[in-house]
Amino acid sequence: MTQEQHKAQDEITRLKGPGKYNVIMLNDDSTPMDFVVQVLIAIFNKDLEEAKRLTLEIHEKGRSIVGTYMFEIAEQKCVETISAARSAGFPLSVTIEET
């Protein structure tokens, strides 16, 4: 095998790792900050201080990245968050963006 064929074969066999996706929580005027803190602790495994910091960032900036995951996990976190919010009667929204 020539050196060029080796290079071509190496390029073909390189695998790209799974992409990462940011879960972004959006601010709204109806969802209480205490509920957002609870969601960040229960679903996103944040400690109390980090959850409060993120909640304040969401409130002040209108949105915040609350976690970065592989697509399927990010999607599941969004579903869990929206389900919890709707069950509690809140319009909390989350979205996913590729990093």
N, CA, C and O of each residue as an XYZ file, in Angstrom:
396
protein
N       0.847     -1.171      0.000
C       0.000      0.000      0.000
C       0.897      1.240      0.000
O       1.872      1.309      0.749
N       0.562      2.206     -0.839
C       1.358      3.432     -0.906
C       1.007      4.354      0.249
O       0.008      4.167      0.944
N       1.858      5.352      0.433
C       1.630      6.297      1.531
C       0.338      7.077      1.321
O      -0.364      7.377      2.287
N       0.014      7.408      0.071
C      -1.227      8.135     -0.223
C      -2.444      7.278      0.098
O      -3.434      7.783      0.628
N      -2.380      5.988     -0.217
C      -3.494      5.098      0.085
C      -3.666      4.967      1.596
O      -4.793      4.887      2.086
N      -2.572      4.944      2.330
C      -2.608      4.878      3.793
C      -3.304      6.118      4.367
O      -4.146      6.011      5.259
N      -2.945      7.277      3.852
C      -3.558      8.527      4.310
C      -5.046      8.538      4.015
O      -5.848      8.935      4.861
N      -5.416      8.108      2.829
C      -6.822      8.068      2.452
C      -7.599      7.115      3.360
O      -8.712      7.425      3.784
N      -7.013      5.968      3.654
C      -7.673      4.995      4.527
C      -7.800      5.541      5.947
O      -8.832      5.348      6.590
N      -6.764      6.222      6.446
C      -6.817      6.823      7.776
C      -7.922      7.866      7.873
O      -8.621      7.945      8.883
N      -8.078      8.662      6.829
C      -9.114      9.688      6.831
C     -10.508      9.069      6.848
O     -11.422      9.613      7.468
N     -10.671      7.961      6.187
C     -11.974      7.302      6.129
C     -12.341      6.691      7.472
O     -13.506      6.735      7.867
N     -11.377      6.126      8.179
C     -11.691      5.406      9.402
C     -11.784      6.288     10.641
O     -12.157      5.792     11.704
N     -11.466      7.557     10.547
C     -11.606      8.438     11.706
C     -13.081      8.646     12.013
O     -13.866      9.013     11.139
N     -13.432      8.412     13.230
C     -14.818      8.569     13.638
C     -14.989      9.877     14.404
O     -14.134     10.277     15.195
N     -16.086     10.509     14.152
C     -16.402     11.735     14.862
C     -17.235     11.360     16.089
O     -18.175     10.572     15.992
N     -16.885     11.924     17.227
C     -17.635     11.659     18.449
C     -19.034     12.254     18.368
O     -19.309     13.083     17.500
N     -19.909     11.839     19.260
C     -21.265     12.374     19.238
C     -21.245     13.870     19.529
O     -20.449     14.348     20.337
N     -22.121     14.593     18.869
C     -22.203     16.036     19.050
C     -22.742     16.385     20.423
O     -23.412     15.579     21.069
N     -22.445     17.580     20.851
C     -22.943     18.084     22.132
C     -23.995     19.152     21.858
O     -23.905     19.901     20.885
N     -24.983     19.205     22.727
C     -26.093     20.145     22.576
C     -26.335     20.868     23.895
O     -26.330     20.258     24.965
N     -26.547     22.168     23.800
C     -26.869     22.974     24.977
C     -28.369     22.951     25.206
O     -29.149     23.109     24.268
N     -28.769     22.757     26.446
C     -30.165     22.927     26.834
C     -30.265     24.351     27.363
O     -29.553     24.739     28.290
N     -31.164     25.119     26.756
C     -31.302     26.529     27.099
C     -32.689     26.760     27.683
O     -33.703     26.427     27.069
N     -32.713     27.338     28.881
C     -33.961     27.659     29.551
C     -34.276     29.125     29.263
O     -33.404     29.990     29.346
N     -35.541     29.388     28.923
C     -35.974     30.723     28.550
C     -36.810     31.365     29.653
O     -37.560     30.690     30.358
N     -36.669     32.656     29.785
C     -37.423     33.398     30.799
C     -38.867     33.604     30.345
O     -39.146     33.709     29.150
N     -39.764     33.659     31.300
C     -41.145     34.056     31.037
C     -41.633     34.832     32.257
O     -40.971     34.844     33.295
N     -42.782     35.472     32.133
C     -43.293     36.314     33.216
C     -44.156     35.557     34.209
O     -44.596     36.139     35.201
N     -44.412     34.275     33.972
C     -45.360     33.535     34.806
C     -44.743     32.494     35.729
O     -45.264     32.256     36.818
N     -43.661     31.881     35.324
C     -43.063     30.799     36.102
C     -42.289     31.376     37.283
O     -41.388     32.193     37.094
N     -42.637     30.955     38.506
C     -41.922     31.468     39.682
C     -40.459     31.010     39.705
O     -40.134     29.904     39.276
N     -39.601     31.871     40.208
C     -38.177     31.554     40.277
C     -37.930     30.332     41.155
O     -37.025     29.546     40.874
N     -38.719     30.160     42.212
C     -38.560     28.987     43.078
C     -38.789     27.686     42.305
O     -38.102     26.690     42.533
N     -39.756     27.708     41.393
C     -40.013     26.519     40.585
C     -38.829     26.223     39.664
O     -38.437     25.067     39.500
N     -38.264     27.266     39.068
C     -37.109     27.102     38.188
C     -35.935     26.506     38.971
O     -35.249     25.610     38.480
N     -35.709     26.999     40.174
C     -34.642     26.459     41.025
C     -34.887     24.972     41.287
O     -33.962     24.165     41.202
N     -36.125     24.613     41.603
C     -36.456     23.204     41.865
C     -36.192     22.327     40.646
O     -35.668     21.221     40.778
N     -36.551     22.814     39.464
C     -36.327     22.061     38.222
C     -34.839     21.873     37.974
O     -34.399     20.784     37.604
N     -34.068     22.926     38.178
C     -32.624     22.837     37.954
C     -31.969     21.835     38.902
O     -31.019     21.148     38.526
N     -32.471     21.753     40.115
C     -31.930     20.784     41.079
C     -32.381     19.365     40.728
O     -31.567     18.443     40.690
N     -33.678     19.194     40.474
C     -34.240     17.859     40.265
C     -33.885     17.242     38.911
O     -33.587     16.050     38.836
N     -33.914     18.036     37.852
C     -33.734     17.487     36.509
C     -32.307     17.659     35.993
O     -31.778     16.786     35.305
N     -31.694     18.782     36.328
C     -30.362     19.079     35.793
C     -29.238     18.842     36.802
O     -28.074     19.138     36.531
N     -29.604     18.301     37.974
C     -28.626     17.920     39.010
C     -27.706     19.060     39.440
O     -26.518     18.843     39.683
N     -28.246     20.259     39.534
C     -27.471     21.411     40.005
C     -27.586     21.485     41.525
O     -28.593     21.064     42.095
N     -26.555     22.021     42.182
C     -26.687     22.259     43.613
C     -27.464     23.558     43.807
O     -27.686     24.293     42.845
N     -27.872     23.842     45.016
C     -28.739     24.981     45.295
C     -28.123     26.296     44.831
O     -28.812     27.109     44.215
N     -26.858     26.519     45.110
C     -26.213     27.782     44.733
C     -26.147     27.950     43.217
O     -26.425     29.032     42.701
N     -25.784     26.894     42.508
C     -25.715     26.950     41.048
C     -27.106     27.151     40.458
O     -27.264     27.902     39.496
N     -28.113     26.491     41.019
C     -29.486     26.644     40.545
C     -29.968     28.084     40.724
O     -30.618     28.639     39.838
N     -29.649     28.684     41.866
C     -30.037     30.084     42.097
C     -29.318     31.013     41.130
O     -29.915     31.953     40.606
N     -28.029     30.750     40.893
C     -27.248     31.592     39.977
C     -27.812     31.518     38.559
O     -27.962     32.540     37.889
N     -28.122     30.308     38.109
C     -28.683     30.126     36.771
C     -30.062     30.769     36.651
O     -30.381     31.377     35.629
N     -30.876     30.634     37.691
C     -32.211     31.226     37.684
C     -32.124     32.743     37.558
O     -32.890     33.348     36.808
N     -31.216     33.348     38.271
C     -31.026     34.790     38.194
C     -30.539     35.191     36.798
O     -30.979     36.205     36.257
N     -29.643     34.406     36.219
C     -29.163     34.678     34.869
C     -30.302     34.591     33.853
O     -30.408     35.432     32.961
N     -31.147     33.582     33.989
C     -32.308     33.431     33.100
C     -33.206     34.651     33.229
O     -33.669     35.198     32.228
N     -33.447     35.070     34.448
C     -34.320     36.217     34.719
C     -33.739     37.507     34.130
O     -34.464     38.293     33.520
N     -32.449     37.722     34.310
C     -31.827     38.974     33.878
C     -31.515     39.013     32.379
O     -31.687     40.050     31.738
N     -31.060     37.898     31.824
C     -30.641     37.877     30.421
C     -31.709     37.328     29.473
O     -31.592     37.466     28.256
N     -32.745     36.708     30.032
C     -33.808     36.152     29.199
C     -33.602     34.698     28.814
O     -34.513     34.051     28.298
N     -32.402     34.182     29.066
C     -32.110     32.786     28.750
C     -30.770     32.406     29.349
O     -29.953     33.275     29.658
N     -30.539     31.104     29.515
C     -29.260     30.631     30.028
C     -29.068     29.170     29.634
O     -30.023     28.397     29.561
N     -27.821     28.815     29.385
C     -27.479     27.411     29.146
C     -27.489     26.719     30.509
O     -26.739     27.098     31.408
N     -28.333     25.711     30.655
C     -28.441     25.014     31.938
C     -27.769     23.641     31.917
O     -27.689     22.971     32.947
N     -27.290     23.225     30.753
C     -26.573     21.967     30.655
C     -26.162     21.687     29.222
O     -26.765     22.199     28.279
N     -25.124     20.864     29.067
C     -24.642     20.450     27.748
C     -24.543     18.935     27.746
O     -23.867     18.342     28.587
N     -25.231     18.308     26.780
C     -25.364     16.851     26.756
C     -25.337     16.332     25.324
O     -25.378     17.113     24.374
N     -25.269     15.010     25.172
C     -25.504     14.390     23.872
C     -26.977     14.646     23.539
O     -27.783     14.918     24.429
N     -27.320     14.557     22.256
C     -28.652     14.964     21.809
C     -29.785     14.260     22.552
O     -30.725     14.913     23.005
N     -29.708     12.946     22.680
C     -30.806     12.202     23.290
C     -31.028     12.609     24.746
O     -32.168     12.697     25.202
N     -29.953     12.851     25.463
C     -30.073     13.263     26.860
C     -30.632     14.677     26.940
O     -31.498     14.959     27.768
N     -30.136     15.571     26.077
C     -30.649     16.945     26.049
C     -32.148     16.955     25.748
O     -32.909     17.695     26.371
N     -32.556     16.137     24.798
C     -33.963     16.037     24.434
C     -34.803     15.533     25.616
O     -35.885     16.056     25.882
N     -34.298     14.519     26.318
C     -35.012     13.975     27.476
C     -35.139     15.011     28.588
O     -36.193     15.113     29.217
N     -34.079     15.779     28.840
C     -34.127     16.834     29.859
C     -35.185     17.874     29.502
O     -35.894     18.372     30.377
N     -35.289     18.201     28.212
C     -36.310     19.158     27.771
C     -37.717     18.614     28.002
O     -38.590     19.325     28.498
N     -37.928     17.369     27.645
C     -39.242     16.744     27.829
C     -39.615     16.713     29.313
O     -40.743     17.044     29.677
N     -38.672     16.316     30.166
C     -38.933     16.262     31.606
C     -39.255     17.655     32.160
O     -40.164     17.808     32.976
N     -38.514     18.655     31.716
C     -38.726     20.023     32.191
C     -40.096     20.541     31.773
O     -40.835     21.089     32.592
N     -40.430     20.369     30.511
C     -41.718     20.857     30.015
C     -42.867     20.105     30.673
O     -43.886     20.711     31.006
N     -42.723     18.802     30.866
C     -43.771     18.017     31.538
C     -43.990     18.502     32.970
O     -45.128     18.668     33.411
N     -42.892     18.728     33.690
C     -43.011     19.213     35.068
C     -43.660     20.593     35.110
O     -44.501     20.871     35.966
N     -43.263     21.449     34.179
C     -43.819     22.806     34.147
C     -45.313     22.785     33.815
O     -46.102     23.477     34.458
N     -45.691     22.007     32.833
C     -47.114     21.959     32.449
C     -47.955     21.330     33.559
O     -49.082     21.760     33.805
N     -47.410     20.317     34.226
C     -48.129     19.691     35.345
C     -48.377     20.683     36.469
O     -49.390     20.612     37.165
N     -47.434     21.613     36.640
C     -47.569     22.636     37.685
C     -48.316     23.869     37.182
O     -48.571     24.793     37.954
N     -48.668     23.891     35.895
C     -49.427     25.004     35.329
C     -48.581     26.193     34.913
O     -49.075     27.320     34.881
N     -47.309     25.962     34.592
C     -46.416     27.049     34.200
C     -45.998     26.909     32.744
O     -45.891     25.794     32.233
N     -45.756     28.048     32.061
C     -45.371     28.021     30.643
C     -43.863     27.970     30.402
O     -43.405     28.384     29.337
N     -43.092     27.481     31.350
C     -41.632     27.444     31.222
C     -41.231     26.772     29.911
O     -41.783     25.735     29.541
N     -40.266     27.371     29.213
C     -39.815     26.831     27.921
C     -38.324     26.541     27.959
O     -37.543     27.245     28.600
N     -37.960     25.492     27.256
C     -36.549     25.138     27.080
C     -36.353     24.799     25.599
O     -37.292     24.409     24.906
N     -35.144     24.953     25.146
C     -34.817     24.625     23.771
C     -33.443     23.973     23.724
O     -32.698     24.002     24.703
N     -33.114     23.384     22.580
C     -31.835     22.724     22.388
C     -31.117     23.408     21.235
O     -31.716     23.685     20.196
N     -29.820     23.681     21.426
C     -29.000     24.224     20.347
C     -27.690     23.442     20.289
O     -27.114     23.107     21.324
N     -27.233     23.159     19.095
C     -25.963     22.455     18.931
C     -24.810     23.374     19.334
O     -24.821     24.567     19.032
N     -23.817     22.808     20.018
C     -22.680     23.634     20.444
C     -21.761     23.928     19.285
O     -20.751     24.611     19.456
